């Protein structure tokens, strides 16, 4: 009895976990203005509700991917579901910002366990010629979570506290845990492995923490070079030590041979940049809709629905096309569309209609859908099964690193421009008198993101032609 014989059961488990985590993250993004107002916290502290989630996921994905390859993926995936549900419950009970951030860390640990193992399970369950289809359908699950989140989140914010947004994911987590216990014992036995790479893990986590502190300090109204320089120096030093540790380790957390492959490195880099551009929009547009267009929470959710609704339609088609023609053309074209959407968003005015904003988001959503499934399918279709877990974890790390950097970069550029035009005011002090400063900051952030989207497009095209494994027999 193998995963290949039960691929749709495996898909159901992975898709449920994906739905749960994306539902939560999309609701939290739209709730940031409400959280900031309720807890009376400045922007550079409130953003840690998102940042700690992304930081924890990014810092631990490789750890879980490596352990999944060593000991078998089933127990880690099921444990991740349970941990996510417990973290969600703790978030719903939070009374202070510090409590909420700590609970989000716990929640993120569970999400990271699922994200690291899920794609590897799909690559084991589906034959190579159906990988694009499998990842395209996972894209549908992502879209359903992202679609449901803004609508449900907006409605709940209209009638109740933001705490309820976390509470509703608890029963979903319980259901997902039950499904995993039934299905994932099929996921395979532990594999022999050497000593765990503790030094590499510590250096990587330290580097990501320092990176997060750097971008967080950069968004503070009182930021200065004297504060940023030590943090940035520490980040670079930790990165150097991490690479040294990986070159010496018997069983490295990050197999350096994979990064020496041009195709693999190009796919990872373009994935990072793609999610930088996406999250620059996701974290800033709700503030524009709230502070400038003055839309109610439910209407903000409907406008934000444009991205996942587009992904829902496009992702399965992109996955199917990837199986037919390969991923290079699709990923590159998708990044072109995403960059176009960012340029259109940079041209927003204080008088734009909600429909006009949604139309711009459709460009971004279409591009992301055309990029993500083909990129994942072509990468995991090339690697050997012994690297399936770590390769899937690397892809997830790239995505979450992009989310982390996109969040920090968007807030940094916006805060820099907004602060200079308002003599150092924070976003929590925004009044209609600062509308011009707000729009200038928004445009600057989206133009920087568009430049990175252009770089991702070039990298994606230059990665070279697609190659596929010659047989499924490695499974």
N, C-alpha and C positions, 0 to 999 in steps of 0.2 A: 504494500500500500504506500503510495508516494504522493507528494504534493501535486505532481502532474495529473494524477487521476482525480484530484479534487480541487482543480484550479479555481472553480467558481466559489467554493466554500472559502478558500484562502482569500480570494478577491473580496468576498463579503466582510471578512474579518478586517482586512487592511483598509477597505473603503470606509468601514464604520469608524475605525480609529482616526482616519484622515478627516472624515466629516466632523467628528467630535472636536478635534483640535482646531480646525479652521473655523468652525462655528464660533468657538470661544474667542479666537483672536480677532475675528471680524467684528464681533460685538464689542470687544474691549476698545478697539480703535475708535469706534463711533462714540463710545462713552467717555473718552478722555476729557472733552470740555466739561461734562457733568461732574466727573471725578475732581477735576481741578477746582471747579466752583464749590463743590460740597466740602472738600477737605481744605480749601483755601491755601492751596500749595502753588508755588511758582512753576512755570513751564519746565525749567531745567530739572526739577525734582519730580514733577508729575510724569514726565516722559520715562522715568525709570519703571513705571508700571509696564510699559512695552519693552524697554531696554533690558530689564532683568530677565524677562522671558526669552528674548532673543539671545542674550548673552549666555544664559544657562544651556539653552539648546545647542548653540554653536560650540560651546566649550566641551560638551560631553558627547556629542554625536559620534566622534571617532572612537571614543571609549566604548560606547555601547555596540558600535559596529564591530569592533575588534573582539569584544567579549562574546558577541553573538556568533562570530566565526569560530571562536574557541570552544564554546560550551553548548552551542545549539541555540537557535533564535527563539524558540517557543516560550521559554520561561521569562525571557526579558521582555518580549512583547506583551504578554499577559500582565506581568508586573508593572509595566508602564501604564497600562490602562487603569489599574487599581490606583496607582500613585497619582495619576492625573485627576481621577475622581475625588480623591482625598484633598488634593490641592484646591480643586474647584470649590469644595465645601468650605475650606478654610478662607478662601477669598470672599465667599458670600457672607462670612461672619466678621470681616475686617471692619474695625472702627477707626483706624488711623492709617495714614499713608505707609508708615513703616511696616505695619502688620500686613497690609495688602501686598506690598512688594515682597515680603518674606513668603507669603502664601503663593505668589506668582512663581517664585523660585521653585517651590515644591511641585507646582503644577507643571512647570517647564521640564523638570527632570523626567516626569512621566511621558510628556510629549516627545522628548528627545529619544527615549527608549523606543517608542513606536515609530518615529520618523527614521531612525537608523536601521531598524530591522524590516520595516514594511516593504520598501522597494526590493530588498533582497529576496523576500518571500515571493513577490510577484515574478522576479526574474527566474526563480527556481520552479514556479508553478506553471508558467506559460512557456511554450516552445519559442525559439528565437524568432520565427516568422510571424508570431502573434504578439511580440513584446510591445510594439507600437500600439496595438489595439488595447492591450492590458493597461499601459500607462495612460492612454487616452481616456479610458474609462475611469481610472483613478483621478484624472483631471476633472471628470464629471462630478465625482464625489467631493473634490476640492471646491468646485463651483457651487454645488448644492449647499455646502457649509458656508461659503462666502456669501451666497445669495440669501440664505435663511438668516444669517447673523445680522446684517444691517436692518432688515425688515423687523425681525423679532426684537432685536435690540432697541430699535427706534420706538416701537410700540410699547415695550416694557419701560423705557425711560419716560414715556408720556404718562404712564399710569402708576409707576412704582419706582423704587430706588434702583440705582445701578447694581446694587448687590445681587438682585434677582437674576441679573445676566449670568453670573457665575453659577448660581444654584441650579439652573435648568440643565446644565451639562452633567450633573451628577448622575441622574438616572441613565443617561446615554452611556456614560462610562461603565456603569454596572452591567448594562446589556452587552456592551462590547467585551467586557471581561468574561462573561459567561460564554459568548461565542468563541473566544480564543481558547478557553479550556477544552472545548469540544473539538476544535479543529487543529490547533497548533502542535499537539503531540506528533503530528505527521511531519513536522518540519525538519526532522533529521536529528542525528545523534551528535554529541560533542566531538570536536576534532582535536587531535593532539596538538599541543602548542608549546612554545618555549616560555621563558620568563616574561612576565608582563612588563611593559615599557612604562614604569612609573616616572622616571625622570622626564621623558617626553611628555607625558600627560601633565605633569606639574608645570613644565615650562609653557605648554600650550595654554593651559587655563590661566596662568599668570599673565601671559601676553594678551589674551582676550580681555581679561579684567582691566588691565592697564589701557588697552585700546578703548574700551567702553568709558572709562573715567576720562580719557582724553577728549572724546567727542562730547561727553556730558559737560565737562568744564568749558568746552568751546561754545556751548549754547547758553551758558550763564551770562547774565547781563554784565557782570563785572569780570569777564574773562581777561587774561593777560598772557603775554608770552612767557613771563616768569613762572606762571602756573602750568602752562602747557608743555614747556620744554622738558622738564624732568619726566613727565608722564610719557611723552613721545619717545624720549631716550630710553626709558624703561621698556616700552613696547618693542622697540627695535632690538634691544639687548635680549629680551625674552624670546623673540623670534629667532635670532641668531643661535641662542642656546638650544632652542627646540630643534632646529635643523641639524645642529651638531649631534644632539642626542639621538636623532633618528638615523643618522649615518652610522652610529656606533652600535645601535641596539640589535640584538639577535632576532627579536620579533618586534620590529618597529610598529608604533601606532599608525604611522603613515608610511606605507611602502614607497620609498623614494623612486623605485623603478617606474611606478605608474606616472609620477610627475615628470619623468624624463620623456614620456611619450607625448609628442606634439599634439596629437589629436585629443588625448585625455586632458592635458593641461589647458588647451584652448577651450574645450567644452566647459571645464570648471570655471575658467576666468570669465567667459561670456555669461555663465549662469550667475556668478556673483554680480556682475554689472547689470544684468537684466533685473535682478531683484532690488538692486540699489535704485534703479529708475522707478520700479513699481511702488516701492515703499515710500519714496519721496512724495508720491502722489497720495497714497493711502493715508499717511499721517497728517498731511497738510490740508487736503481738500475738505475734510469735515470741519476744520476751523473756518475755512472760507465760506462754506455753506451756512455755518452757524453765526459767525460774526459779521460777515459782509452781506450775504443775501438774507440773513435772519430767518432761515427756514426752521420749522419745528423738527424735533428729533425724528419723527416718523418719516417726514419728507426727505431728510438727509439720508436716511436708510434707503429710501427708494432710489435716490440719485446714485448712491454708491453701488446699488444693485447692478448698474450698467456693466461693471467689470466682470463679476462672476457670471452674470447672465450670458454675456458674450462668450466667456470661456466654456460654459455649459454646452453651447451650440458648436463651437469651433473645435474644442479639444478632441472629441471622438473622431472627427473628420481628419484633423491633423495627424492623429495617431495612426489611422488607417492609411493615409497617404505616405506616412513614414515607412510603413511596412512595404509599400509598393515602390517608392522612388528614392528612399533614403532620407536622411535628416538634414543634410547640409543646406540645401536650397530652402527648405521650410523654416529652419531656425534663423537663417539670415534674413529672409523676407519678413519673418515675425518681428525681428529686432528693428527693421526699417519702419514697420507700422507703429511699433511702440515709440520710437523716436519721433515720428510724425505726431502722435498723440501728445507727447510732451511739449512739442513746439506749439501746438494748438492751445494747450493748457496755459502756457506761458503768456498767451495773448488774452487771457480772461480780463474782463473789466468788472467794476462794481455793479454794473447793470445787466450782467449776463443772465439769461433765463436758466432755470433748472434743467430744461430739456437740452439747451446748448451745452451745459456742462456734461450732461450724460452722454451726448453724442461724442464729445472729445474723449470721454472715458471708454467708449466703445472701441476707438482706435487702439488704445492702450491694451484693453482686454483681448482684442483679436490678436495683437502681436504677441502677447504673453502666451496665449493658448497655442499659437503656431510654433512657439519656441520650446515650451517646457516638455511636452510629451515626446516629440522627436529627439530632443537632446538627451533625455534620460534613456530612451530606448536604444539609441545608437551607442551610447557609452556602455550600458550594461550588456548589450549584445556582443561587445568585443572582449569583455574580460572573462577570465577563467573562473569557474565556480568557487575556487578557493579564495578568490578575492571579491566574491559577490557582495558579502556583507560590508567590507571596508569601502568598496567602490560606491555602493548605495549610500553609505554614511558620508563619504566625501561629497557626493552630489547634494545630500541634505545639508551638509556643513556649508557648502558653497551658497546654497539658497539662503540659509539663515544668516550667514556672514553678510550677504547682500542686504538682507532685511535690516540687520543691525547697523551696517554702514549707511544704508539709505535713510534710516530713521535719524541717525546722528548727523549726517550730511545735510539733510533737509532742514532740521532744526537749527543747525549751525549757520547755514547760509541765510535762512530766514531771519534768525535772531540778529545776525551781524548787520544786515541791511535795515531791519526794523529798528534795532537799537540805535544805530547811527542817525536815523531820521527822526527819532523821538527823544533824543538825549538820554538814552539808556533805559527806556521803559521796558518792562516785561510784558509778555502777551496777556497776562492776567489783568493788567491795568488798561487793556484796550478800550477805547471809546470811539465813536464814529469820527471824531476829529482826526484819528490816526489812520483813516481808510487808505489814503495815498501811500503811506509808509507800509501798510500791510500789503497792498498790491505790488509794491516794488519788491518787497521781500519774497513774495510768492513767485513772481516772475523770475527773479534771480535764481531761486532754488530749482525751478523747473528747467531753466536754461542750462544750468550746470548738469542736471540729470540728463538732459538731451545730449549734451556733449559726451557724457559717459555712454549713453545709448549708441551714439555713433561709433565710439571705440569698440563696443561690444559687437557691432555689426561687422566691422573689419576683421576682428579676431575670429568670429564665427566662420566667415567665408574663407579665411586663410588657414583653417585647421586641416584642410585637405579632404579628399574624397572619402566617402563612407566605406567601411569594410564590415563584413558580417562573419561570425563564426561559421565554419563550414558544416557543422553538425550540431545536433542537440545532444549528442552522446555524452557530453561532459556532465550533464545533469545528474 
